[in-house]
Amino acid sequence: MLRTQVTDMARRPTTHLTKSLAATALALAALAPALPCAAGTAEEAIHSPGRLQQDLERDAREQPAVIIDLLDIGPGDRVADIFGGAGYYSELLGRVVAPGGEVLLHNNQAYLQYAAAGLQRRFDGREVPNVVRHDREPADLGLGENRLDAALIIMSYHDLYFSEENWPAIDRADFMGQIVRALKPGGRFLIVDHQAAAGAGATVAHSLHRIEAATARRDIEATGLVYVGGTEVLRNPGDDHSLNVFDPAIRGRTDRFVQVYAKPEAPK
């Protein structure tokens, strides 16, 4: 951001030229556009200038500062936003890991079709600091080993139990195994997803795009990740879990659970 420092000139004689230069500098400062800048915290990232209007409207229902803080990340960290869609979280994360960090905005071909318009709005003519497009299919995420400080899946973990013509069934064990191997010891894995009715497990992942929190936790802990907590900020007791999450009566207001896991430290 362009800043103009005004120096106290009371003790020195001021010429007409000096006054003119000072006035010009102040005018330029007032007219200069806000430049995109990296931010060190989630709260600062949310209030960064130049964010998309659609993102600003989404903030209230996503509580992104709370969610991002659970990842325990900072400057220089490397994060994978799995099935990141149009990149709402990726752009915020890119500011939190600055300077020197990197966010992989991952999508597979099916998600790219869903998120195409949003991705175009995000990247065309805009700087999105520290975010790299990472388009890969689930069978080969290309994340490497011990390279990620954190990974997250926002409202798409249930898709690991989903299949149809345009979304081939995913080998969940292999998919999660790739993420676990990619995390550094101590690295965090976070999911947000739509709560299913008690006893439904993952049986409504296809019909309602929901999964039961207990099912997700059981399956994720089976990968070797350790549950470390979550938050209730996205809960909605008014959602009876019976509707498809895209139903206008509940869309954007579903009862969502948040779970955070950590990769165990390597034995000494």
C-alpha positions as CSV (number, residue, x, y, z in Angstrom):
1,M,0.0,0.0,0.0
2,L,1.4,3.4,-0.9
3,R,2.0,5.5,2.1
4,T,3.1,9.1,2.4
5,Q,5.1,10.2,5.4
6,V,4.5,13.8,6.4
7,T,7.5,15.3,8.2
8,D,7.2,18.1,10.7
9,M,8.8,21.0,9.0
10,A,8.1,23.6,11.6
11,R,11.7,24.1,12.5
12,R,12.9,24.5,8.9
13,P,12.1,27.1,6.3
14,T,9.8,25.8,3.7
15,T,10.1,26.8,0.1
16,H,7.3,27.0,-2.5
17,L,8.8,24.0,-4.3
18,T,8.8,21.9,-1.1
19,K,5.2,22.7,-0.5
20,S,4.3,21.9,-4.1
21,L,6.1,18.5,-3.9
22,A,4.4,17.7,-0.6
23,A,1.0,18.5,-2.0
24,T,1.6,16.4,-5.1
25,A,2.7,13.4,-3.0
26,L,-0.4,13.7,-0.8
27,A,-2.6,13.8,-3.9
28,L,-1.0,10.8,-5.4
29,A,-1.4,8.8,-2.2
30,A,-5.1,9.6,-2.1
31,L,-5.6,8.5,-5.7
32,A,-3.3,5.4,-5.7
33,P,-5.3,2.1,-5.8
34,A,-4.8,-0.4,-3.0
35,L,-2.2,-2.9,-4.0
36,P,-2.7,-6.6,-3.2
37,C,-0.5,-7.5,-0.3
38,A,0.3,-10.7,1.6
39,A,-1.1,-11.1,5.1
40,G,0.2,-13.1,8.0
41,T,-3.1,-14.1,9.7
42,A,-6.4,-15.4,8.6
43,E,-8.2,-12.3,9.9
44,E,-5.8,-10.0,8.0
45,A,-6.3,-12.1,4.8
46,I,-10.1,-11.8,5.1
47,H,-9.7,-8.0,5.2
48,S,-7.2,-7.8,2.4
49,P,-8.2,-5.3,-0.4
50,G,-9.3,-6.5,-3.8
51,R,-11.1,-9.7,-2.8
52,L,-14.0,-10.9,-5.0
53,Q,-17.5,-9.8,-4.0
54,Q,-18.7,-13.3,-4.1
55,D,-16.0,-14.2,-1.5
56,L,-17.0,-11.4,0.7
57,E,-20.6,-12.6,0.6
58,R,-19.5,-16.1,1.5
59,D,-17.4,-15.1,4.5
60,A,-20.4,-14.8,6.9
61,R,-21.5,-18.4,6.4
62,E,-18.0,-20.0,6.2
63,Q,-16.3,-18.4,9.3
64,P,-13.0,-18.8,7.4
65,A,-10.8,-17.2,10.1
66,V,-11.9,-19.9,12.6
67,I,-11.4,-22.7,10.1
68,I,-8.0,-21.5,8.8
69,D,-6.6,-21.0,12.4
70,L,-7.3,-24.7,13.1
71,L,-4.7,-25.6,10.4
72,D,-1.9,-24.0,12.5
73,I,-0.1,-22.7,9.5
74,G,2.0,-19.6,8.8
75,P,4.7,-18.0,6.5
76,G,6.6,-20.5,4.4
77,D,4.2,-23.4,4.8
78,R,2.9,-25.6,2.0
79,V,-0.8,-26.4,1.9
80,A,-3.1,-28.5,-0.4
81,D,-6.7,-27.4,-0.9
82,I,-8.1,-30.7,-2.1
83,F,-11.1,-30.4,-4.4
84,G,-10.7,-26.7,-3.9
85,G,-13.3,-25.7,-6.6
86,A,-13.1,-22.0,-7.5
87,G,-10.4,-21.3,-4.9
88,Y,-12.3,-19.4,-2.1
89,Y,-10.1,-21.0,0.6
90,S,-7.0,-21.1,-1.5
91,E,-6.8,-17.4,-2.0
92,L,-7.1,-16.8,1.7
93,L,-4.5,-19.5,2.5
94,G,-2.1,-18.0,0.0
95,R,-2.0,-14.8,2.1
96,V,-1.5,-16.7,5.4
97,V,1.5,-18.7,4.1
98,A,3.2,-15.6,2.7
99,P,6.1,-15.0,2.4
100,G,7.6,-18.0,0.9
101,G,4.7,-20.4,1.2
102,E,2.6,-22.2,-1.4
103,V,-1.0,-23.4,-1.8
104,L,-1.9,-26.1,-4.2
105,L,-5.4,-25.5,-5.5
106,H,-6.4,-29.0,-6.5
107,N,-9.3,-30.1,-8.8
108,N,-9.9,-33.2,-10.8
109,Q,-11.6,-33.0,-14.3
110,A,-15.1,-33.3,-12.9
111,Y,-14.5,-30.5,-10.4
112,L,-13.0,-28.3,-13.1
113,Q,-16.2,-28.5,-15.0
114,Y,-18.2,-27.5,-11.9
115,A,-15.8,-24.7,-11.0
116,A,-14.8,-23.3,-14.4
117,A,-16.6,-20.0,-14.2
118,G,-15.5,-19.3,-10.7
119,L,-11.9,-20.1,-11.5
120,Q,-12.0,-17.7,-14.5
121,R,-13.3,-14.9,-12.3
122,R,-10.6,-15.6,-9.7
123,F,-7.6,-15.7,-12.0
124,D,-8.4,-13.6,-15.1
125,G,-6.7,-10.3,-14.6
126,R,-6.1,-10.8,-10.9
127,E,-3.0,-11.6,-8.8
128,V,-3.7,-14.5,-6.5
129,P,-0.5,-14.6,-4.4
130,N,1.2,-18.0,-3.6
131,V,-1.6,-20.1,-5.2
132,V,-0.7,-22.7,-7.8
133,R,-3.3,-24.5,-9.9
134,H,-2.8,-28.3,-9.3
135,D,-5.2,-30.3,-11.6
136,R,-4.8,-34.0,-10.9
137,E,-7.1,-37.1,-10.9
138,P,-7.7,-38.9,-7.5
139,A,-5.5,-41.9,-8.5
140,D,-2.4,-39.7,-8.8
141,L,-2.7,-36.5,-6.7
142,G,1.0,-35.7,-7.2
143,L,1.5,-34.4,-3.7
144,G,4.9,-36.1,-3.0
145,E,5.9,-37.3,0.5
146,N,6.4,-35.3,3.7
147,R,6.0,-32.1,1.7
148,L,2.8,-30.6,3.1
149,D,2.3,-28.7,6.4
150,A,-1.5,-29.0,6.0
151,A,-4.3,-30.3,3.7
152,L,-8.0,-29.6,3.7
153,I,-11.2,-30.8,2.0
154,I,-14.1,-28.4,2.3
155,M,-17.5,-29.9,1.9
156,S,-16.2,-32.6,-0.4
157,Y,-15.0,-35.4,1.8
158,H,-18.3,-37.2,1.2
159,D,-17.5,-37.3,-2.5
160,L,-15.0,-40.1,-1.7
161,Y,-18.2,-42.3,-1.2
162,F,-19.9,-40.9,-4.3
163,S,-20.0,-42.2,-7.8
164,E,-21.9,-41.7,-11.1
165,E,-21.1,-41.4,-14.8
166,N,-19.2,-38.2,-14.5
167,W,-17.6,-39.0,-11.2
168,P,-15.9,-42.4,-11.2
169,A,-15.7,-44.2,-7.8
170,I,-12.6,-43.2,-5.8
171,D,-10.4,-45.7,-4.1
172,R,-10.7,-44.1,-0.6
173,A,-7.8,-46.0,1.0
174,D,-5.4,-45.0,-1.9
175,F,-6.7,-41.4,-2.0
176,M,-6.3,-40.9,1.7
177,G,-3.0,-42.8,1.7
178,Q,-1.6,-40.2,-0.7
179,I,-2.6,-37.3,1.6
180,V,-1.2,-39.0,4.7
181,R,2.1,-39.7,3.0
182,A,2.3,-36.1,1.7
183,L,1.8,-34.6,5.2
184,K,4.9,-33.9,7.2
185,P,5.0,-35.3,10.7
186,G,2.8,-33.0,12.8
187,G,1.0,-31.8,9.6
188,R,-2.7,-31.2,9.9
189,F,-5.7,-32.5,7.8
190,L,-9.0,-30.7,8.1
191,I,-12.4,-31.5,6.7
192,V,-15.7,-29.6,6.7
193,D,-18.8,-31.5,5.6
194,H,-22.6,-31.7,5.7
195,Q,-23.9,-33.7,8.6
196,A,-26.1,-36.7,7.7
197,A,-28.9,-38.0,10.0
198,A,-27.9,-40.3,12.9
199,G,-27.3,-43.8,11.6
200,A,-27.0,-42.8,8.0
201,G,-23.3,-43.2,7.8
202,A,-22.2,-42.6,4.2
203,T,-25.3,-44.1,2.6
204,V,-26.7,-40.7,1.6
205,A,-23.4,-39.3,0.1
206,H,-24.9,-39.8,-3.3
207,S,-28.5,-38.8,-2.7
208,L,-28.1,-35.9,-0.3
209,H,-24.3,-35.1,-0.5
210,R,-24.0,-35.7,3.3
211,I,-22.0,-37.9,5.6
212,E,-22.3,-38.7,9.3
213,A,-19.5,-37.1,11.3
214,A,-18.9,-40.3,13.2
215,T,-18.3,-42.2,9.9
216,A,-15.9,-39.7,8.7
217,R,-13.9,-39.8,11.9
218,R,-13.8,-43.6,12.0
219,D,-12.5,-43.8,8.5
220,I,-10.0,-41.0,8.8
221,E,-8.6,-42.3,12.0
222,A,-8.2,-45.7,10.3
223,T,-5.6,-44.1,8.0
224,G,-3.3,-43.4,11.0
225,L,-4.1,-39.7,11.5
226,V,-4.9,-38.6,15.0
227,Y,-8.1,-36.6,15.8
228,V,-7.1,-33.4,17.5
229,G,-10.3,-31.4,17.7
230,G,-12.7,-29.2,15.7
231,T,-15.3,-26.4,16.2
232,E,-19.0,-26.1,16.3
233,V,-19.2,-22.7,14.6
234,L,-20.8,-24.1,11.4
235,R,-23.5,-26.1,13.2
236,N,-27.1,-25.4,12.4
237,P,-29.7,-27.1,14.7
238,G,-32.4,-26.0,12.3
239,D,-31.2,-28.4,9.6
240,D,-33.0,-31.8,10.1
241,H,-30.5,-33.5,7.7
242,S,-33.3,-34.7,5.4
243,L,-32.7,-32.5,2.4
244,N,-30.2,-32.5,-0.4
245,V,-27.6,-29.8,0.4
246,F,-28.4,-28.1,-2.9
247,D,-32.1,-27.8,-2.1
248,P,-32.9,-24.0,-2.0
249,A,-34.6,-24.5,1.4
250,I,-31.2,-25.3,3.1
251,R,-28.4,-24.5,0.6
252,G,-25.7,-22.4,2.3
253,R,-27.2,-23.1,5.7
254,T,-26.6,-26.8,6.3
255,D,-25.5,-28.3,9.6
256,R,-21.8,-28.8,9.0
257,F,-19.1,-30.5,11.2
258,V,-15.5,-29.6,11.3
259,Q,-12.8,-32.2,12.1
260,V,-9.0,-31.7,12.4
261,Y,-6.4,-34.4,12.4
262,A,-2.6,-34.5,12.7
263,K,0.0,-36.9,11.3
264,P,1.9,-38.5,14.2
265,E,5.5,-37.4,14.7
266,A,8.0,-39.9,13.6
267,P,9.4,-42.2,16.3
268,K,12.7,-41.0,17.8
